[in-house]
Amino acid sequence: MGERVDKLVAEIDALASVTNADDVARLEELAESFFRLPGAAKNLDVWFRLYERFPEDDAFGVFWTILHGIEAQPGAESFVVASVRRKPTHFPVMMVNRLLNDGVGEVDGVDLLELLRDVAANESCSASVRKDAENFLDHQAGRSD
């Protein structure tokens, strides 16, 4: 079983494109296979590495499928926070907002609103990711009014 997960992880890590139709089709197959495996939750970091390699893409919607697969896994929150701290990109930053929407304010001692503030102020992030963080902060502020 672990050998199967390792093979999928290696293939996901080896993807060179998420815009080529063949690569996107393969990514979709890999995601379907990955999330069906018991114990997949231990290897969620592979998806965050993918998001970090392709920060401006959505793989023709496949990144949304992956997001939903991640969110269904136990312990996913720790991977989300680690990714945003390592290299903030669109989907993990959005996942922080979704956690906040679900009433989760802290993960592993990290305040999620403060994490979004850090992203919004981080000049090394892309302008679009900083803007996402700002919009999510505005959204969260509006929820408490």
C-alpha positions as CSV (number, residue, x, y, z in Angstrom):
1,M,0.0,0.0,0.0
2,G,2.8,2.5,1.0
3,E,4.6,1.6,-2.2
4,R,1.5,2.6,-4.3
5,V,1.3,6.0,-2.4
6,D,5.0,6.5,-3.0
7,K,4.6,5.9,-6.7
8,L,1.7,8.4,-7.0
9,V,3.6,11.0,-5.0
10,A,6.7,10.6,-7.2
11,E,4.5,11.0,-10.3
12,I,2.8,14.0,-9.0
13,D,6.1,15.6,-8.0
14,A,7.4,14.9,-11.5
15,L,4.6,16.7,-13.4
16,A,6.2,19.5,-15.5
17,S,3.0,21.2,-16.6
18,V,-0.6,21.8,-15.6
19,T,-1.6,23.5,-18.8
20,N,-0.9,20.7,-21.3
21,A,-4.0,18.6,-21.9
22,D,-2.3,15.3,-21.4
23,D,-0.6,16.4,-18.2
24,V,-3.9,17.8,-16.8
25,A,-5.7,14.5,-17.7
26,R,-3.0,12.6,-15.9
27,L,-3.2,14.9,-12.9
28,E,-6.9,14.3,-12.6
29,E,-6.3,10.5,-12.7
30,L,-3.5,10.8,-10.1
31,A,-5.8,12.9,-7.8
32,E,-8.6,10.4,-8.1
33,S,-6.3,7.5,-7.3
34,F,-4.5,9.3,-4.5
35,F,-7.6,10.3,-2.5
36,R,-9.1,6.7,-2.7
37,L,-6.1,5.3,-0.9
38,P,-6.3,4.8,2.8
39,G,-3.6,6.7,4.6
40,A,-3.4,9.4,1.9
41,A,-3.6,12.1,4.5
42,K,0.0,11.4,5.6
43,N,1.2,12.5,2.1
44,L,-0.9,15.6,1.6
45,D,2.2,17.7,1.3
46,V,2.6,16.5,-2.3
47,W,-0.4,18.6,-3.3
48,F,1.0,21.7,-1.6
49,R,4.3,21.3,-3.5
50,L,2.2,21.2,-6.7
51,Y,0.3,24.4,-5.7
52,E,3.7,26.0,-4.9
53,R,5.2,24.9,-8.3
54,F,2.2,26.3,-10.2
55,P,1.1,29.3,-8.1
56,E,-0.9,31.0,-10.9
57,D,-2.6,28.0,-12.4
58,D,-5.7,26.0,-11.6
59,A,-5.1,23.1,-14.1
60,F,-8.4,23.8,-15.8
61,G,-10.3,23.3,-12.5
62,V,-8.4,20.2,-11.3
63,F,-6.8,22.2,-8.5
64,W,-10.4,22.6,-7.1
65,T,-10.9,18.9,-7.1
66,I,-7.6,18.5,-5.3
67,L,-8.6,21.2,-2.8
68,H,-11.8,19.3,-2.0
69,G,-9.9,16.1,-1.6
70,I,-7.4,17.7,0.7
71,E,-10.2,19.3,2.8
72,A,-11.8,15.9,3.3
73,Q,-8.6,14.5,4.9
74,P,-7.9,14.4,8.6
75,G,-5.1,16.7,9.7
76,A,-5.1,18.7,6.5
77,E,-5.1,22.0,8.4
78,S,-1.4,21.6,9.4
79,F,-0.4,21.1,5.8
80,V,-2.3,24.2,4.8
81,V,-0.5,26.4,7.4
82,A,2.9,24.9,6.6
83,S,2.4,25.6,2.9
84,V,1.3,29.2,3.4
85,R,4.2,29.8,5.7
86,R,6.6,28.3,3.2
87,K,5.4,29.8,0.0
88,P,1.9,31.5,-0.1
89,T,0.0,30.7,-3.2
90,H,-3.7,31.1,-4.2
91,F,-5.2,27.8,-3.2
92,P,-3.6,27.3,0.2
93,V,-4.3,31.0,1.1
94,M,-7.9,30.4,0.1
95,M,-8.0,27.3,2.3
96,V,-7.0,29.5,5.3
97,N,-10.0,31.6,4.6
98,R,-12.2,28.5,4.3
99,L,-10.9,27.3,7.7
100,L,-11.8,30.7,9.2
101,N,-15.3,30.4,7.6
102,D,-15.6,27.1,9.3
103,G,-14.8,28.7,12.7
104,V,-11.2,27.5,12.9
105,G,-9.1,30.4,14.2
106,E,-5.9,28.7,15.0
107,V,-3.9,25.7,13.7
108,D,-0.9,24.3,15.5
109,G,-0.6,27.5,17.5
110,V,-0.8,29.7,14.4
111,D,-3.5,32.4,14.4
112,L,-5.0,32.2,10.9
113,L,-6.0,35.9,10.7
114,E,-2.5,36.8,11.6
115,L,-1.2,34.4,8.9
116,L,-3.4,36.2,6.3
117,R,-2.1,39.5,7.5
118,D,1.5,38.3,7.1
119,V,0.7,37.2,3.5
120,A,-1.0,40.5,2.7
121,A,2.1,42.3,3.8
122,N,4.7,39.9,2.3
123,E,6.4,41.7,-0.6
124,S,7.9,38.4,-1.8
125,C,4.5,37.0,-2.5
126,S,2.9,37.7,-5.9
127,A,0.6,40.7,-6.0
128,S,-2.4,38.5,-6.7
129,V,-1.8,36.3,-3.6
130,R,-1.3,39.4,-1.5
131,K,-4.6,40.8,-2.9
132,D,-6.3,37.4,-2.1
133,A,-5.2,37.7,1.5
134,E,-6.4,41.3,1.7
135,N,-9.8,40.3,0.3
136,F,-10.1,37.4,2.7
137,L,-9.2,39.7,5.6
138,D,-11.9,42.1,4.5
139,H,-14.3,39.2,4.2
140,Q,-13.5,38.0,7.7
141,A,-13.8,41.5,9.2
142,G,-17.2,41.7,7.6
143,R,-18.3,38.5,9.2
144,S,-17.7,39.9,12.7
145,D,-19.6,43.2,12.1
